[in-house]
Amino acid sequence: MNKIKFNKMNSTKVILMLFFVFFSVSCEDILDKDPVTEITAETINTEDRVEQAINAAYDPLQWKLEGAAETFQQLFQSVRADDHHSQQANFWGVGASWDQFTTITSTNQSISELWRKWYTGIGRANFAMELSEEFDGFVTDGLKERIIAEGKFLRGFYYFELVKHFGDVPLFLKAIRTTEDPLYLERSSVSMVYDQIEKDLSEAAAILPKRGESSDAWRATSGAALGMLAKVQLYQKKYTETVKTCEKVMTQGYELEPVFADNFELENEFGIESLFEINYVDGIPSEGSWSWQYMFMWAGGRYTSFGNMIPRQSLVAIFDDSDQRKKATFILPGDDLNSPGLEELGWSPAPADFGFNVGSSALNKKFFLTFEELDPLLAVNQSPKNEKILRYADVLLMLAEASLKGGGGNGDAAFQMVVNRAYGSGNPVIPAYNLANVKVERRRELATEGWNRFTDLVRWDDIQAAMDAVGKKDFDINRDILLPIPDSEIQLSNNILKQNPGY
């Protein structure tokens, strides 16, 4: 595995660089010089320090717990929709607010943190790109161009997450570097934001290395930029463009893992199906994933589960037993956990009844660690298992959908690749290629990963029916397809920012 720690250490160095610039002049110098209010390329003396700036722009991808706020993607996409219950009982107040809509308010701390998380990433990406343009000491061929391309990819991805959830959002294309720079801008239209996202991702894809061409597997690639661009185009119903972009991805060496479950094995990160994933490591404090919230963990002297983000029984029920994704997606009562250490402790197979209070009995297998993987960790609540943001199967299903919508291309063949892997070629239960089945297969394929479900339902115009099906009677389609703009941001902006309808 090519795992590297890219977040806290490197982002801290960037902060220290800023501190150094502002405060390292002597008292005598202060008397003789104007105050320093901006970091410039003149204060950076090696290309490594410029690279640290772009490394820090990846950091917000890992943010899940910030004070009383939590930004697990499953809250906004899976719990808010119809795939997950927030928890197995009634003890997690932060999660419970996402099981219904009347508690999703403009003062919700997790919404405020989500906003801050992505705008922090945008600010860091902008800073890294500007620093690269200004710095004239590069000695590594192509490094300047790669840093700028990575910055464009990250900015594009972060704005995509913002526009999906909030609609119109402020468009910052320059870093905030001096006391004179504006801290708040008016919201730009969805179409303007999407135009910028497409520009960023297209330009990034033209420069970034292809899969396998970089020594750092965690960095953005051309395939990642193209795959994200395809999704951005699909969200805008640009079906012909979506097909063409997916076809470009298909020339870059990606394949489906023959065994679906291998996508989520610890020893197979950055595998042949992975376009982009969040990188985590063990052995360094505060550097693991907080995915313990929805996986098995060691606690109180036994192997148990925290019990958050519980798959709904209605989600489990849409999987045929012959679908290999079912056992790879869920831990069900009585399942063999394939962990000799657990067997020795008498905790395998899984219990016959999880005893949950939400009418469901399943856990998330994609985030599971065996006893042998978990026991040596520095901290058991910090998993080294990466989180997938974009897989090749997602690209194939986007192509299949866009093709059915009139985008051209061979969507049937792309669809068959996904379902043949899932069910086994020739299985009589393989669904026919039509739009309804593409939607269901997309749900099955990406279930519990947390990046797509709610906004898929919105773009399909299926959100009302899905909310009715799980009894979310407080859902208001005129309000709840978007998140509220954080009230704290509106106040700090002196009302430059305006609230979304209904909040």
C-alpha positions as CSV (number, residue, x, y, z in Angstrom):
1,M,0.0,0.0,0.0
2,N,1.2,3.5,-0.8
3,K,0.0,5.2,2.4
4,I,1.3,8.6,3.5
5,K,0.3,11.0,6.1
6,F,-0.6,14.2,4.3
7,N,-2.9,16.1,6.6
8,K,-2.2,17.4,10.1
9,M,1.6,17.6,9.9
10,N,1.6,19.3,6.6
11,S,-1.2,21.7,7.3
12,T,0.4,22.6,10.6
13,K,3.6,23.4,8.7
14,V,1.6,25.8,6.5
15,I,0.2,27.5,9.6
16,L,3.7,27.7,11.1
17,M,4.9,29.2,7.8
18,L,2.3,31.9,8.1
19,F,3.2,32.5,11.8
20,F,6.8,32.8,10.8
21,V,6.1,35.4,8.2
22,F,4.0,37.5,10.5
23,F,6.1,37.3,13.6
24,S,9.7,36.4,13.0
25,V,11.1,39.9,12.3
26,S,13.0,41.4,15.2
27,C,11.9,44.4,17.3
28,E,14.6,46.5,15.5
29,D,13.2,45.4,12.1
30,I,9.7,46.3,13.1
31,L,10.8,49.8,13.8
32,D,12.4,50.1,10.4
33,K,9.8,48.3,8.2
34,D,6.2,48.3,7.3
35,P,4.1,45.5,8.9
36,V,4.0,42.2,7.0
37,T,0.4,41.4,6.2
38,E,0.9,38.9,3.4
39,I,2.7,35.6,2.7
40,T,4.5,35.6,-0.6
41,A,6.7,33.4,-2.7
42,E,9.6,35.5,-1.4
43,T,9.2,34.0,2.0
44,I,9.3,30.4,0.7
45,N,12.7,29.1,-0.2
46,T,12.1,25.5,-1.4
47,E,9.7,23.7,-3.6
48,D,8.9,21.3,-0.8
49,R,7.3,24.1,1.2
50,V,5.1,25.0,-1.8
51,E,4.1,21.3,-2.0
52,Q,3.2,21.3,1.6
53,A,0.6,24.0,0.8
54,I,-1.2,21.7,-1.6
55,N,-0.9,18.7,0.8
56,A,-2.7,20.8,3.3
57,A,-5.6,21.3,0.8
58,Y,-6.3,17.6,1.0
59,D,-6.6,17.8,4.8
60,P,-10.4,18.7,5.1
61,L,-11.3,15.5,3.3
62,Q,-10.5,13.7,6.6
63,W,-12.5,16.1,8.9
64,K,-15.3,14.1,10.5
65,L,-15.5,15.3,14.1
66,E,-15.0,19.0,14.9
67,G,-16.1,19.8,18.4
68,A,-19.8,19.2,18.8
69,A,-20.2,19.0,15.0
70,E,-19.9,15.9,12.8
71,T,-19.5,15.8,9.1
72,F,-19.7,12.1,8.2
73,Q,-20.9,12.1,4.6
74,Q,-23.5,9.4,5.6
75,L,-25.4,12.0,7.6
76,F,-26.1,14.3,4.7
77,Q,-26.6,11.6,2.0
78,S,-27.6,8.3,3.7
79,V,-29.4,9.1,7.0
80,R,-31.0,12.1,5.5
81,A,-32.3,9.9,2.7
82,D,-33.6,6.3,2.9
83,D,-30.5,4.1,3.3
84,H,-29.5,4.6,7.0
85,H,-31.0,5.1,10.4
86,S,-28.8,7.5,12.4
87,Q,-28.3,5.0,15.2
88,Q,-29.4,1.7,16.7
89,A,-31.0,3.3,19.8
90,N,-31.6,6.9,20.9
91,F,-28.4,8.3,22.4
92,W,-26.7,10.3,19.6
93,G,-28.2,13.7,19.4
94,V,-26.1,14.9,16.5
95,G,-27.1,12.0,14.4
96,A,-30.8,12.0,15.4
97,S,-31.4,15.4,13.8
98,W,-30.8,13.8,10.4
99,D,-33.5,11.2,10.7
100,Q,-36.1,13.9,10.1
101,F,-36.2,17.3,8.5
102,T,-37.7,19.7,11.1
103,T,-34.5,19.4,13.1
104,I,-32.3,20.2,10.1
105,T,-32.1,23.9,10.8
106,S,-29.8,26.9,10.1
107,T,-28.3,26.7,13.5
108,N,-27.3,23.0,13.2
109,Q,-23.6,22.8,14.1
110,S,-22.8,20.0,11.6
111,I,-24.1,22.1,8.7
112,S,-22.0,25.0,9.8
113,E,-19.0,22.7,10.0
114,L,-19.7,21.2,6.6
115,W,-19.7,24.7,5.1
116,R,-16.4,25.5,6.9
117,K,-14.8,22.2,6.0
118,W,-15.2,22.7,2.2
119,Y,-14.5,26.4,2.2
120,T,-11.3,25.7,4.2
121,G,-10.3,23.3,1.5
122,I,-11.1,25.8,-1.2
123,G,-9.1,28.5,0.5
124,R,-6.1,26.2,0.9
125,A,-6.3,25.1,-2.7
126,N,-6.5,28.7,-3.9
127,F,-3.5,29.6,-1.7
128,A,-1.4,26.7,-3.0
129,M,-2.1,27.6,-6.7
130,E,-1.2,31.2,-6.2
131,L,1.9,30.3,-4.3
132,S,2.9,28.0,-7.1
133,E,2.4,30.7,-9.7
134,E,4.6,33.2,-7.8
135,F,7.4,30.8,-6.7
136,D,10.3,30.8,-9.1
137,G,12.5,28.2,-7.4
138,F,11.0,25.0,-8.8
139,V,13.7,22.4,-9.8
140,T,11.4,19.4,-10.4
141,D,10.0,19.3,-13.9
142,G,6.3,19.5,-13.9
143,L,5.8,20.0,-10.2
144,K,4.4,23.5,-10.5
145,E,1.9,22.4,-13.1
146,R,0.9,19.4,-11.0
147,I,0.4,21.4,-7.9
148,I,-1.9,23.8,-9.7
149,A,-3.8,21.0,-11.3
150,E,-4.3,19.3,-7.9
151,G,-5.5,22.6,-6.6
152,K,-8.1,22.9,-9.4
153,F,-9.2,19.3,-8.8
154,L,-9.7,19.8,-5.1
155,R,-11.4,23.2,-5.6
156,G,-13.7,21.6,-8.2
157,F,-14.6,18.7,-5.9
158,Y,-15.2,20.9,-2.9
159,Y,-17.5,23.3,-4.8
160,F,-19.4,20.3,-6.2
161,E,-20.1,19.1,-2.6
162,L,-21.2,22.7,-1.7
163,V,-23.4,23.3,-4.7
164,K,-25.1,19.8,-4.4
165,H,-26.1,20.6,-0.8
166,F,-26.6,24.3,-0.6
167,G,-27.4,25.5,-4.2
168,D,-26.1,29.0,-4.9
169,V,-22.8,29.5,-3.0
170,P,-20.1,32.2,-2.9
171,L,-17.4,31.6,-5.5
172,F,-13.9,32.3,-4.1
173,L,-11.3,32.0,-6.8
174,K,-8.5,33.8,-5.0
175,A,-6.9,33.1,-1.7
176,I,-7.6,35.4,1.3
177,R,-4.1,36.5,2.1
178,T,-4.3,40.0,3.5
179,T,-6.4,42.1,5.8
180,E,-7.8,43.8,2.8
181,D,-9.2,40.7,1.1
182,P,-13.0,40.3,1.3
183,L,-14.1,37.5,3.7
184,Y,-17.6,37.3,2.4
185,L,-19.1,37.4,-1.1
186,E,-22.6,37.2,-2.4
187,R,-23.8,33.8,-3.5
188,S,-23.1,32.9,-7.1
189,S,-25.8,31.1,-9.1
190,V,-25.7,27.3,-9.4
191,S,-25.0,27.6,-13.1
192,M,-22.0,29.9,-12.5
193,V,-20.6,27.5,-9.8
194,Y,-21.1,24.5,-12.1
195,D,-19.3,26.4,-15.0
196,Q,-16.3,27.0,-12.7
197,I,-16.3,23.4,-11.5
198,E,-16.3,22.1,-15.1
199,K,-13.5,24.4,-16.0
200,D,-11.4,23.4,-13.0
201,L,-11.9,19.7,-13.5
202,S,-11.3,19.8,-17.2
203,E,-8.1,21.8,-16.8
204,A,-6.9,19.5,-14.0
205,A,-7.6,16.4,-16.1
206,A,-5.4,17.7,-18.9
207,I,-2.4,18.0,-16.6
208,L,-2.7,15.4,-13.8
209,P,-0.9,12.1,-14.2
210,K,-2.8,9.0,-15.1
211,R,-3.4,6.1,-12.8
212,G,0.0,4.5,-11.8
213,E,2.1,7.4,-13.1
214,S,2.5,9.1,-9.7
215,S,4.5,7.7,-6.7
216,D,1.8,9.0,-4.4
217,A,-1.3,7.0,-4.9
218,W,-3.4,9.2,-2.7
219,R,-3.0,12.3,-5.0
220,A,-5.6,13.3,-7.6
221,T,-5.1,11.8,-11.0
222,S,-6.4,12.6,-14.5
223,G,-8.9,9.7,-14.1
224,A,-10.2,11.2,-10.8
225,A,-10.7,14.6,-12.4
226,L,-12.5,13.0,-15.4
227,G,-14.7,10.8,-13.2
228,M,-15.7,13.8,-11.1
229,L,-16.3,15.8,-14.2
230,A,-18.6,13.1,-15.6
231,K,-20.7,13.3,-12.4
232,V,-20.9,17.1,-12.5
233,Q,-22.1,16.8,-16.1
234,L,-24.6,14.1,-15.2
235,Y,-26.0,16.3,-12.4
236,Q,-26.6,19.0,-15.0
237,K,-28.3,16.6,-17.3
238,K,-25.6,17.0,-19.9
239,Y,-25.9,13.4,-21.1
240,T,-23.8,13.5,-24.3
241,E,-20.9,15.1,-22.4
242,T,-21.3,12.6,-19.6
243,V,-20.9,9.7,-21.9
244,K,-17.9,11.1,-23.7
245,T,-16.2,11.9,-20.4
246,C,-16.9,8.4,-19.0
247,E,-15.5,6.9,-22.2
248,K,-12.2,8.9,-21.6
249,V,-12.0,7.4,-18.1
250,M,-12.4,3.9,-19.6
251,T,-9.1,4.4,-21.6
252,Q,-7.0,5.0,-18.5
253,G,-6.5,1.5,-17.2
254,Y,-9.2,1.2,-14.6
255,E,-11.0,-2.2,-14.1
256,L,-13.7,-3.6,-11.9
257,E,-12.3,-5.7,-9.0
258,P,-13.3,-9.3,-9.9
259,V,-14.4,-9.7,-6.3
260,F,-16.6,-6.8,-5.2
261,A,-15.5,-7.1,-1.5
262,D,-11.8,-6.5,-2.4
263,N,-12.6,-2.8,-2.9
264,F,-12.9,-2.5,0.8
265,E,-10.0,-4.7,2.0
266,L,-7.3,-2.9,4.0
267,E,-4.5,-4.5,2.0
268,N,-6.1,-3.5,-1.3
269,E,-6.3,0.3,-1.1
270,F,-5.8,2.3,-4.2
271,G,-6.8,-0.8,-6.2
272,I,-7.6,-1.1,-9.9
273,E,-11.2,0.1,-9.4
274,S,-10.3,3.2,-7.3
275,L,-10.4,6.6,-8.9
276,F,-10.2,8.7,-5.7
277,E,-10.2,7.9,-2.0
278,I,-9.5,9.5,1.3
279,N,-6.2,8.3,2.7
280,Y,-5.8,7.3,6.3
281,V,-2.9,5.9,8.3
282,D,-2.3,4.2,11.7
283,G,0.6,4.9,14.0
284,I,0.2,8.7,14.3
285,P,-2.1,10.3,16.8
286,S,-5.3,11.8,15.2
287,E,-4.4,10.5,11.8
288,G,-6.9,7.6,11.5
289,S,-10.4,7.6,10.1
290,W,-13.2,8.2,12.6
291,S,-15.2,5.5,10.6
292,W,-15.4,3.7,14.0
293,Q,-18.8,5.5,14.2
294,Y,-20.2,2.9,11.8
295,M,-17.9,-0.1,12.1
296,F,-17.1,-2.8,14.7
297,M,-14.6,-1.7,17.3
298,W,-12.9,-2.9,20.5
299,A,-14.6,-1.1,23.5
300,G,-15.1,-2.0,27.1
301,G,-13.2,-5.3,26.8
302,R,-15.1,-6.7,23.9
303,Y,-15.6,-6.5,20.2
304,T,-18.7,-4.4,19.6
305,S,-20.2,-1.6,17.5
306,F,-20.8,2.0,18.4
307,G,-24.1,1.5,16.5
308,N,-24.3,4.6,14.3
309,M,-25.4,4.9,10.7
310,I,-27.3,1.6,10.8
311,P,-28.5,0.3,7.4
312,R,-32.3,0.3,7.1
313,Q,-33.9,-3.1,6.7
314,S,-35.6,-1.8,3.5
315,L,-32.1,-1.3,2.1
316,V,-31.0,-4.8,3.0
317,A,-34.1,-6.2,1.4
318,I,-33.4,-4.9,-2.1
319,F,-30.4,-7.3,-2.4
320,D,-30.8,-10.8,-3.8
321,D,-28.9,-13.4,-1.9
322,S,-26.9,-14.3,-5.1
323,D,-25.6,-10.7,-5.3
324,Q,-22.1,-10.8,-3.9
325,R,-22.4,-7.2,-2.9
326,K,-24.9,-8.2,-0.1
327,K,-22.3,-9.9,2.1
328,A,-19.7,-7.3,1.2
329,T,-22.0,-4.4,2.2
330,F,-23.7,-5.7,5.4
331,I,-22.9,-7.7,8.5
332,L,-26.0,-9.7,9.2
333,P,-27.0,-11.8,12.2
334,G,-25.0,-15.1,12.2
335,D,-22.5,-14.0,9.5
336,D,-19.0,-15.5,9.6
337,L,-16.7,-12.5,10.2
338,N,-13.6,-14.4,8.8
339,S,-11.5,-13.4,11.8
340,P,-9.7,-16.2,13.7
341,G,-9.1,-13.9,16.6
342,L,-12.8,-13.2,17.0
343,E,-13.5,-17.0,16.9
344,E,-11.0,-17.6,19.7
345,L,-12.7,-14.9,21.8
346,G,-16.1,-16.5,21.1
347,W,-17.4,-13.5,19.2
348,S,-17.7,-15.0,15.8
349,P,-20.0,-15.6,14.0
350,A,-22.0,-12.4,14.5
351,P,-24.7,-12.7,17.1
352,A,-28.1,-14.1,16.1
353,D,-29.8,-10.8,17.1
354,F,-28.1,-7.4,17.3
355,G,-30.9,-6.1,19.5
356,F,-31.3,-2.8,17.7
357,N,-34.3,-0.6,18.5
358,V,-34.9,0.6,15.0
359,G,-36.5,-2.3,13.3
360,S,-33.2,-3.3,11.5
361,S,-30.5,-5.8,12.2
362,A,-27.4,-5.0,10.1
363,L,-24.1,-3.2,10.3
364,N,-21.8,-1.7,7.6
365,K,-19.4,-4.3,6.3
366,K,-17.4,-2.0,4.1
367,F,-15.9,-0.3,7.1
368,F,-15.3,-3.5,9.1
369,L,-11.9,-4.4,10.5
370,T,-11.1,-8.0,11.6
371,F,-9.7,-8.5,15.0
372,E,-6.3,-9.1,13.4
373,E,-6.4,-5.7,11.7
374,L,-7.8,-3.8,14.7
375,D,-5.8,-5.2,17.6
376,P,-2.4,-3.7,16.7
377,L,-3.8,-0.2,16.0
378,L,-2.5,2.8,17.9
379,A,-6.0,3.8,18.7
380,V,-8.9,1.5,18.0
381,N,-11.3,4.3,17.2
382,Q,-9.0,5.5,14.4
383,S,-9.2,3.1,11.5
384,P,-6.5,3.1,8.8
385,K,-9.0,2.0,6.2
386,N,-9.5,4.5,3.4
387,E,-12.9,5.8,2.3
388,K,-13.8,5.5,-1.4
389,I,-15.1,8.7,-3.0
390,L,-15.2,7.5,-6.6
391,R,-14.9,4.0,-8.1
392,Y,-14.9,2.7,-11.6
393,A,-18.2,1.0,-11.1
394,D,-19.7,4.5,-10.5
395,V,-18.3,5.7,-13.8
396,L,-19.9,2.7,-15.6
397,L,-23.3,3.3,-14.0
398,M,-23.1,7.0,-14.9
399,L,-22.4,6.0,-18.5
400,A,-25.3,3.5,-18.5
401,E,-27.7,6.2,-17.1
402,A,-26.6,9.0,-19.5
403,S,-26.8,6.6,-22.4
404,L,-30.4,5.8,-21.6
405,K,-31.1,9.5,-21.4
406,G,-30.0,10.0,-25.0
407,G,-26.3,10.6,-24.5
408,G,-25.2,7.9,-26.9
409,G,-22.5,5.4,-26.2
410,N,-22.8,1.7,-25.2
411,G,-24.5,2.0,-21.9
412,D,-25.8,-1.5,-22.1
413,A,-22.2,-2.9,-22.1
414,A,-21.2,-0.7,-19.2
415,F,-24.3,-1.8,-17.2
416,Q,-23.6,-5.5,-17.9
417,M,-20.0,-5.2,-16.6
418,V,-21.4,-4.0,-13.2
419,V,-24.2,-6.5,-12.9
420,N,-22.2,-9.5,-14.2
421,R,-19.6,-8.8,-11.5
422,A,-22.4,-8.6,-8.9
423,Y,-24.5,-11.6,-9.8
424,G,-22.3,-13.8,-11.9
425,S,-22.6,-13.9,-15.7
426,G,-25.7,-15.8,-16.8
427,N,-27.5,-15.6,-13.5
428,P,-31.2,-15.4,-14.3
429,V,-31.8,-12.7,-11.7
430,I,-29.6,-10.2,-13.6
431,P,-31.9,-7.2,-14.2
432,A,-32.7,-5.9,-17.6
433,Y,-31.0,-2.7,-18.8
434,N,-33.5,0.1,-18.3
435,L,-33.5,3.3,-16.3
436,A,-35.4,1.9,-13.3
437,N,-32.9,-0.9,-12.9
438,V,-29.9,1.4,-13.4
439,K,-31.2,3.5,-10.5
440,V,-31.6,0.4,-8.3
441,E,-28.2,-1.0,-9.2
442,R,-26.6,2.3,-8.5
443,R,-28.1,2.2,-5.0
444,R,-26.9,-1.4,-4.4
445,E,-23.5,-0.7,-5.8
446,L,-22.8,2.4,-3.7
447,A,-24.8,1.5,-0.6
448,T,-23.4,2.8,2.7
449,E,-20.5,4.6,1.1
450,G,-22.3,7.9,1.7
451,W,-21.5,10.2,-1.2
452,N,-24.6,9.9,-3.5
453,R,-27.9,8.7,-2.3
454,F,-29.8,11.9,-1.2
455,T,-28.6,14.0,-4.1
456,D,-29.2,11.1,-6.6
457,L,-32.8,11.1,-5.5
458,V,-33.1,14.8,-5.9
459,R,-31.7,14.9,-9.4
460,W,-33.9,12.0,-10.4
461,D,-37.0,13.8,-9.0
462,D,-37.6,10.7,-6.9
463,I,-37.0,12.3,-3.5
464,Q,-40.6,12.7,-2.5
465,A,-41.5,9.1,-3.2
466,A,-38.4,7.8,-1.4
467,M,-39.2,9.9,1.7
468,D,-42.8,8.8,1.7
469,A,-41.7,5.2,1.5
470,V,-39.7,5.4,4.8
471,G,-42.4,7.5,6.6
472,K,-40.6,10.9,6.6
473,K,-43.8,12.9,6.7
474,D,-42.1,16.2,7.6
475,F,-40.2,16.3,4.3
476,D,-41.0,19.5,2.5
477,I,-39.9,19.4,-1.1
478,N,-39.9,23.2,-1.4
479,R,-37.4,23.4,1.5
480,D,-35.6,20.2,2.2
481,I,-33.8,19.4,-1.1
482,L,-31.2,21.9,0.0
483,L,-29.5,22.5,3.3
484,P,-29.9,25.9,5.0
485,I,-27.1,28.4,4.8
486,P,-25.5,28.4,8.3
487,D,-27.1,31.2,10.4
488,S,-23.7,32.0,11.8
489,E,-22.3,32.7,8.3
490,I,-25.2,35.0,7.5
491,Q,-24.7,37.0,10.6
492,L,-20.9,37.3,10.2
493,S,-21.4,38.4,6.6
494,N,-23.7,41.2,7.7
495,N,-26.4,39.6,5.6
496,I,-24.4,39.6,2.4
497,L,-25.4,35.9,2.4
498,K,-29.1,35.2,2.0
499,Q,-30.9,32.2,3.3
500,N,-32.4,29.3,1.3
501,P,-36.2,29.2,0.9
502,G,-38.2,27.9,3.9
503,Y,-35.6,28.2,6.6
